[in-house]
Each structure stands twice: as C-alpha cells, then as structure tokens.
C-alpha cells in the first residue's frame, strides 16, 4: 500500500484509476469533446468551456476569506487537519448537519449545527483529475497552461480541492457515518461503503499537509471566533451572519442583560434596606438590633453579588488565558515538529 501511495504522490493523483467511483468522463480526449458533455453532477457546466469549468471550480472550493485568515487560524482552532469529528460524533454533540455549497462554511460549526459541503461526483473521477487538475491538464484547444491567470487559478484551486477531498477521510470513518452522509445527500447514492472506504484510504495516504491549502491544515472552525477575529484581520463586520432577522439577533442579548439588571436590582435593594434601617434608629432606639440586621444583611448581599461577579470574571479570564496558552504551545510545538522533519528529510 505504501508503494501505491508513493506512486500517486509522485504523479499528483489522490487515488488510482481502479478506485474511481465516477466513470462519466472516462475515455474522453481533449481533441474529441462532445458539446453535450457536462461536468458530472453539474449539468450547467460544459466540459468544452475551459474558463467556465475553472471559474466553477474556484467558486466551489476556494475561499479567499479563509485563505487570508489561514496564517492566523491557530488563534481560532486546534492546529491539526485531523480536528474533524466523524458524522456520528456530530450527532452525539447534538449538532445538526446543514448542507451548504459555500466552501468557506465547510466544517464551520455554531452551537447546535455544523455546515458541511457535499462531495461532488466529479471529484471521484480519475479522468477529472487527469484532464483538469494535473500540471499538463488542458481540455480545450483554447486552454493555455502558461497563461498567468490560469496559473494563479490552478495554484489556488488544486490545493483547496485536495484539502476538501481529504476532509471526508475524517468525516466518514464508520458505516454509520456513511449512512448518515447518504441520508443527508452528502455523497452520491450509487456508491457503497466498501468502495468509498478504499478510495478514502488511498486519499488519506496520498494527500499530506504540504499538498493542501492553508485553510485545510485546520479542521473544524467555530463561527463565533471567525465572526470575532474577522473584524480585526479581514476588516469585515462578520464572517457569516448568524441571524437573518432582527428579532433573533437582539434576543441573544436578553439573557445577559437580564442577569446584569437582576444583579444590580438585588444590590440596590440591599442598599435600600440598609438605608431604611437608619431612619428607624433615629426615631426609636428600640429598633437598634433590627437596624444592625438590616445593615449587615445589606453588606452581606452586596458582598455576595461582588463575589459572584468576581468568580465569573475569574472563570472567563482562566478560560481565555488557558486557550491562548494552549494555542501558543501548540503553535510552537507544530513549528518545532516541522523543523525537525525538514532537518531529518535533508539528512
């Protein structure tokens, strides 16, 4: 198996021809393309339209926002491409699978949902990789591999496509994951679990971190953190809008605001009780003990409120500092590991 993997890595194929799961493009040549031949799974994209095909691939797999954030994603996620829970685990975490065609939302999660992009049938075709995603892959007479714009497109699309394909090696690890994927229409219905497992095993061995784009050196990404950090690094108000209505947007502030108002209300009530006790003391000395009770009760309640606020602040600070410390340690460890591997490979 290792020799097969090395052969694929040398030729640039993520899987050999005998493992392909889509044969719609099998046998076509660049000088004999039918005008009715379409990209598998995309009937609106013609094979003979070179610019149309590459524009479609760029829309399908490349996210400029995430690639711009890639050098700083270590602040927002674990620095591992394997940080992807399989589909059955997503349900254990009470996350609802939301199908999306937007590449920037693939594997982005938020509270009780995770966005997953379906696997297009053409990525399972060996002929597709041969004629489109190879250094000499050129399917029309008007295609110029030395064209500057085309070269930039390829440099963007090929690593992003390889990274996207590799994510399914983590999403589907068991038969239950495969059944969930087909129920959610993430995979073509015509393939079997054994066929898919063989292909993904080949992909897992052939595609390494150096082969994929910066975004796919990371796994799942939290939407709240992306929305937070994009204000600094992307100069955007949000990465993806979480709420489509004003009502749902403002409702997220109700609970914390009620908590703050409740705390201040209790504290002011305690102070009012202490102040009211003063008037009783001045009018009648027999209320002295009751005045003491009111005063100490007010002080106690106010102290408890400040203690609760202090504990919450300490918990927040601990979580914030510990996450940053872990991210920095992980960053340093990852860099040292890469340097060690580079030195070892040179020796």
SVG drawing of the C-alpha trace seen along z (x, -y; Angstrom):
<svg xmlns="http://www.w3.org/2000/svg" viewBox="-39 -60 61 63">
<polyline fill="none" stroke="black" stroke-width="0.4" points="0.0,0.0 2.8,-2.4 4.3,-1.9 0.9,-2.8 0.7,-5.9 4.2,-7.0 3.3,-6.5 0.2,-8.6 2.1,-11.3 4.7,-11.4 2.0,-11.6 -0.2,-14.0 -3.3,-11.7 -5.1,-11.3 -6.3,-7.9 -5.5,-5.3 -7.9,-4.8 -9.1,-1.4 -10.6,-3.0 -12.6,-5.8 -16.3,-5.9 -17.4,-8.0 -16.8,-7.0 -18.8,-9.6 -15.6,-11.3 -13.7,-8.1 -12.4,-7.8 -12.7,-11.4 -9.8,-13.2 -9.0,-16.9 -9.4,-17.0 -12.6,-14.9 -15.0,-16.5 -18.7,-16.3 -20.6,-19.6 -23.1,-17.8 -20.5,-16.6 -21.1,-18.2 -19.2,-18.2 -20.6,-15.2 -23.1,-16.5 -23.1,-19.9 -25.2,-19.9 -24.9,-23.7 -21.1,-23.4 -19.8,-22.2 -16.5,-20.4 -15.5,-22.3 -15.9,-25.7 -12.4,-25.9 -13.0,-29.3 -16.4,-28.2 -15.0,-25.0 -12.2,-26.7 -14.4,-29.6 -16.8,-26.9 -14.0,-25.1 -12.8,-28.3 -16.3,-29.1 -16.8,-25.5 -13.5,-25.0 -11.6,-28.2 -12.4,-30.7 -10.4,-33.9 -11.5,-34.9 -10.3,-31.7 -7.1,-31.6 -6.4,-35.2 -7.1,-34.1 -5.1,-30.8 -1.8,-32.2 -3.9,-33.2 -6.3,-30.3 -4.1,-28.9 -5.8,-31.6 -9.2,-30.1 -8.8,-26.4 -6.6,-23.4 -3.6,-23.3 -4.4,-19.9 -6.1,-18.9 -7.5,-15.8 -9.5,-18.0 -12.7,-16.8 -15.3,-14.7 -17.0,-12.0 -20.6,-12.4 -21.9,-10.1 -19.9,-12.2 -21.5,-15.4 -24.9,-14.0 -23.5,-12.9 -22.5,-16.6 -26.1,-17.5 -25.1,-19.3 -27.5,-19.4 -25.9,-18.8 -26.6,-21.8 -25.8,-21.2 -24.0,-24.1 -22.4,-24.8 -20.3,-27.6 -16.7,-26.5 -16.0,-29.0 -18.7,-27.4 -17.4,-23.8 -16.8,-22.4 -17.7,-25.7 -19.9,-25.0 -22.1,-27.1 -23.9,-25.9 -26.2,-23.2 -25.3,-23.0 -22.3,-22.3 -22.1,-23.3 -20.9,-20.5 -20.4,-20.8 -21.4,-17.7 -18.8,-15.8 -19.3,-16.5 -19.3,-13.4 -16.6,-14.8 -14.1,-14.6 -14.5,-10.9 -13.5,-10.6 -9.9,-9.8 -10.3,-11.3 -11.3,-14.6 -8.0,-14.8 -6.1,-13.7 -7.5,-16.4 -8.2,-19.3 -6.0,-19.1 -2.7,-18.0 0.2,-20.2 -0.4,-19.3 -4.2,-19.0 -5.8,-21.1 -9.1,-20.0 -9.7,-22.6 -7.7,-23.9 -8.1,-27.4 -6.5,-26.4 -3.1,-27.9 -1.3,-26.4 1.2,-29.2 -1.4,-31.9 -0.8,-33.9 -4.4,-34.0 -4.8,-30.3 -1.6,-29.5 -2.9,-31.6 -6.2,-29.8 -4.5,-26.4 -2.3,-27.4 -5.5,-28.3 -7.8,-25.5 -5.7,-22.4 -4.5,-22.6 -8.0,-23.7 -9.6,-20.8 -7.2,-18.2 -7.8,-19.6 -11.6,-19.5 -11.5,-15.9 -9.3,-14.9 -11.8,-16.2 -14.1,-13.2 -11.5,-10.8 -12.2,-12.2 -16.0,-12.8 -16.7,-9.2 -14.9,-6.6 -17.6,-4.1 -20.6,-2.5 -22.9,-4.7 -21.1,-7.8 -21.5,-6.6 -25.3,-6.0 -25.7,-9.5 -23.8,-11.0 -26.1,-9.4 -29.2,-10.3 -28.0,-13.9 -27.2,-13.8 -23.5,-14.5 -22.5,-11.5 -23.8,-10.0 -26.3,-7.3 -24.8,-4.8 -21.6,-4.1 -21.1,-1.5 -19.3,-1.8 -16.5,0.6 -15.9,-1.3 -15.8,-4.6 -13.5,-3.3 -11.0,-2.0 -10.9,-5.4 -10.6,-7.4 -7.8,-5.1 -5.9,-6.0 -6.6,-9.7 -5.5,-9.7 -2.1,-8.2 -1.6,-10.3 -2.6,-13.8 -0.4,-15.4 -0.5,-18.8 2.1,-20.2 -0.4,-19.4 -3.3,-21.3 -4.2,-25.0 -3.6,-26.8 -7.2,-26.6 -7.2,-22.8 -4.2,-22.5 -7.0,-23.0 -10.2,-21.1 -13.4,-22.4 -13.8,-26.1 -16.0,-27.9 -18.3,-30.5 -18.3,-32.8 -14.5,-33.1 -14.4,-33.7 -17.0,-36.4 -14.9,-37.9 -11.5,-37.8 -12.6,-38.8 -13.3,-42.3 -9.5,-42.6 -7.9,-40.6 -10.5,-40.9 -11.9,-44.4 -15.4,-42.9 -18.3,-43.2 -18.9,-39.4 -17.6,-36.3 -21.1,-34.8 -24.3,-36.3 -25.7,-34.1 -29.1,-35.7 -31.3,-36.6 -33.9,-38.6 -33.6,-41.5 -35.7,-39.6 -33.3,-36.6 -30.3,-39.0 -31.4,-41.1 -32.8,-38.1 -29.2,-36.8 -28.6,-39.9 -31.7,-39.4 -30.3,-36.7 -27.0,-38.6 -28.8,-41.9 -31.4,-40.4 -28.6,-38.9 -26.9,-42.3 -30.1,-44.1 -31.1,-41.4 -27.7,-41.7 -27.9,-45.5 -31.5,-45.3 -30.7,-43.0 -27.7,-45.1 -29.7,-48.3 -32.5,-46.7 -29.9,-45.6 -28.6,-49.1 -32.1,-50.5 -32.8,-48.1 -29.7,-49.3 -30.6,-53.0 -34.2,-52.4 -32.8,-50.9 -31.1,-54.3 -34.4,-56.1 -35.8,-53.5 -32.8,-54.0 -33.1,-57.8 -36.8,-57.6 -36.7,-54.8 -33.7,-53.2 -35.6,-50.0 -35.0,-49.2 -31.3,-49.1 -30.9,-45.3 -33.2,-45.4 -31.1,-48.2 -28.0,-46.1 -29.6,-43.2 -30.6,-45.4 -27.1,-46.9 -25.3,-43.6 -27.8,-41.9 -27.3,-44.7 -23.5,-44.4 -23.7,-40.6 -25.9,-40.6 -23.7,-43.3 -20.6,-41.3 -22.1,-38.1 -23.0,-39.9 -19.5,-41.2 -18.2,-37.7 -20.3,-36.2 -19.2,-38.8 -15.5,-38.2 -15.9,-34.4 -17.4,-34.8 -14.7,-37.2 -12.0,-34.8 -13.6,-31.9 -13.7,-33.9 -10.1,-35.0 -8.9,-31.5 -10.7,-30.1 -9.3,-32.9 -5.7,-32.7 -5.7,-28.8 -7.0,-28.8 -4.3,-31.3 -1.6,-29.4 -2.7,-26.1 -2.8,-27.8 0.7,-29.2 2.2,-25.9 0.6,-24.1 1.9,-26.6 5.5,-26.3 5.2,-22.5 4.0,-22.4 6.8,-24.7 9.4,-22.6 8.0,-19.4 8.1,-20.8 11.7,-22.0 12.7,-18.5 11.0,-16.8 12.7,-19.2 16.2,-18.5 15.5,-14.8 14.5,-14.8 17.6,-16.7 19.8,-14.1"/>
</svg>
